[in-house]
């Protein structure tokens, strides 16, 4: 998938275009994006960075980083991604101006969108307006109950199976591997400490089974109460992994929430529980 921030970099051909932020790239998003891909035209997604709600001063808990969003869009098989910087000026752009200044120069012939698709200032534009402006429109039926908000609600409750059913893939956390307290190594379970982006949603605290970098992973999200911690940590023990992960970006799938985090009476009790967590991770099944 070719990624551009300047429409002038694209070949001047007719396109089928899907427009949106597509945070999480969930099953509803995929239906729209796949319809653009399967249109018979050059397929493109027009997406925004940063997230519009953040630019407008609202709190945002993103399901995916921008880098991960582009990776998921590429997996669908789209030809191109056009990244538009979202600014207060763009938010104030009337829908017809948006269409004439962004969509027409893109060579847009067909717009693909869900029935609730809105765009432009105060979300005043819709698919019917685009039809009146001369674009072909394809309306994709919505998936009942599937939304980024529903995914966030599931993850805040640690409900990984519910989140995976909405996403069509396991939920994830990601970050750059940084130095930690190195306690895991002394206990026999060296972990990768993830520094997540500040606006990325982190699921409910607890111990999870999942995978990362091609290995099953036992994942701890929380404050490490056994050692009196207060700062949130995301730590992953990759089963069978040998090597150095420091400085690498790591995407961790969360398959199953195993238990709450807790303090133990001794390190021996802690090690025994971690051993059980590792065995549970070996037995866990990927949810999708």
N, C-alpha and C positions, 0 to 999 in steps of 0.2 A: 504494500500500500504506500503510495507516494504521499508525503505529508508536506504541505506548503502553508505559508503565512501570507503569501502574495499571490492573488489570483492570476497575475501576469505570468507566473511560472508555468501555468497549465496550458495544455494544447487546446486550441479553440474548437471544441466539438460539443455536440448536444449531450446533456447529462440528465440523469435521474438523481435527485438530491434529497437527502434526509437532513433535517435541521434540528439541532438540539444540543443540550449539554450531555445527556446520556450518562449521568453519573451512575456507576455500577454496571452499566450495560446489562441490565436484567432481561428477563424473557420477553417482556413487552417491548423494550427497546429493540431486541433482536428481530422481532417480527417486522418492525418498520425497516430496519437496516437490511434485512434479507430481501424485503420487497424491492428496495432500491437496487440491490445487487442483481436480482433476477429480472430486472425490467427490460433487458435487451439493449439498454443504453449504457454509456460510461457511467459508472456508479460513484457517487461522492457523498461524503458526510460533511456538513458544515457545522462545526462545533466551536465552543467558546472557551476562552481561557483569559482571565480567571473565571471562577464560577459566578454567574450573574448575581446570585443572592448575596455573595460576599461583597461584591462591588457596590451593591445597593445598601450595605450596612447591616445586613442580617447575619446572624450566626449560622454557620454551615458545618455540618459533620459529614464530610465526604466519604463515600464508600470506596472510592479508588483515587489514587494519585493521578495527575494528568498523564504521566508516563504510562501508567498501567492502563488507563482508559484507551490510549492510542494502541497499545498492544492488543487489547480485547477487540477493538474495532478492526484491526488488521486480521485477526483470526477469523472474522466473519467472511473475509474475502472481498471487501470493497476495493475499488480501484484507487480512490484518492480520499484524503482528509484535508479539508481546508480549515485552518485554525484562525479564528477571528478574535482579536483582542476585544474583550468586553469592557466598555467604559461607560461612565454616566452619559456621555454624548450618544453612544449607541443605544442605550436604554431609552433615550428620549426621541429616537428616530421613529417617525410615523411608519406604519406598515407598508404603505405604497412606496415610500422613499427607500425603505429597507429592500423591497423587492427590486426596485429599479437600479439601486446602487450596488447591491451585492449579488442578487440572484441572476439578473440578466447578464452582467459581465461574466458570470460563471458558465454561461451557456446552458442555463437551466431550462429544460423542456418540461420535465415532470417533477412535481413535488410529491414526496411520499410522507405521510404523517398519520398519526393516530387521530381518532375522532375528536379528541380534546386538544389537538395541536393549536397553540396560540403563539403569536410573535408580535414584535414591534412595541411601540410606546403603549404602556398600560395593557399590554397583551391584547390590543384591539384587533389584530389581524388574525384570520383563520383561513382554512382551506377554501371556503366559499369565496372569500375576497381574492385569493390567488387565482381562482377560476375566472373571476371577472376581469383580472388583469391579463388574462390570456395564457396562463400556464395550464398544462395538464395536471390533474390532481388524482392521486390514488389514496383512498381512505382505507387504513388498515384497522380492522376491528380491535378494540381494546381487550386485554386479558383481565378478567374480573379479579380484583384484589391484588394485582401485581403492580407495585410502584416502588420507587426508591424509598419513600417514607415507610412502607411496610417492611422493607428489608432492614431499615434502620431500627425499627421497633423490635424486630426479631433478634437482631444482634445485641441490642441493649439488654435483652433478657437472656442472652447466651443460647438462644434457640438456633443452633447451627443447621439442623435439618430443615427447619422452616425457612431459614434464609436461603439455603441451597435450592429449595424447591422454587423460590421466587427468582433467584438468579439464573438457574439452569446450570450452576457450577458451584463448587464449594465457596463459602465466604473466605475472605483473605485478610490478613494484616501484612503490612510491609514496612520496611525501613532500612536504614543503613546500619550495618553491624559495627558497634562501637565497643570500647572497653567497658567492662563491668567490675564487679567485686571479686570475680574469679573464685567464688565459693563453690560453684558447681564442679569445677575441676578438682578441687580438694576432696569433694564428696564422691568423685568418680563419674560425674555426669556433666561434662563441660558444656556450657550453653553459649549460644550466640545471642548477644544483647542487641535488640533493635531500637534504633532511634526513629520513631515515626514522626511524620509531618504533623504540625500542631493542629491543623484543621481536619485530620483524618479520623474517622470514627473508629474507636477501639471498643471491641465487644466487652460484655460483662466480665468482671474479674473472675478468675478461676483457672483450672487446669484443663487443657484441651489435648485431644489427639488430632494429629494432622500430618502434614508433609511439607518439606521444603527442599529445594535443590535436588530433587530426585530421591530423597530419603524420607522415611517416616519420621515424624517429629513429635515429641512431647513438649507442649507449650504452656508456659506459665504467664498469665496476664494478671498483674496486681501489684501489691506493695511489699510482697515477701514478709508477711507478718511474723514468721518464725524468728526472723532477725530484727524485728521491730522497725521494718522499713516504712516509709511514708510516701516516697516518690513512686509513681507508677512505673513499672518495668514490663517489658515484653521480652521473654527469654525462651529460646527454642533449643532443645537438646535433639540433635539430628542423629538418629540411630545408625550406627555403622559408618558415620562420616569421619574421615581423617583429613585434616588440612587446615588452612587458615582462611577465615571468612572476613577478617577485619577490613573495613572500608568497602565491602561489597554491598550492593542492594540485594535484599533477600525478600522474596514473596513467600509467605507462609499460608498454606491452606489450613482451615480449621474444620475438621470433620465431625468432631463430637466433643461436647463438654463433659468432662469426666467427673469433676467435683468442684466444690468451693476451695479457695485457698484457706490455709489454716496454720496456726502455730502448733508445734509439737513439744512433748515433754523432754525430748532429747534429740541429739543429732542421729542417734541410732534409729529412733522412730521415724524421723524425717527420711533417712535413706531407705528404710523399709517401704515407706509410702511411695517414694519416687520409683523404687523398683516395681511396685504394683502398677504405678502409672505407665511405666515403660511397657510392661506386659500388656496392659490395656490398649496402649497405642499400637503394639504389634497386631492385636486382634481387631482393631477398629476397621470399619468399612467406609470407603469414600462415599459420601452421600449421593452423588450424581454421577 
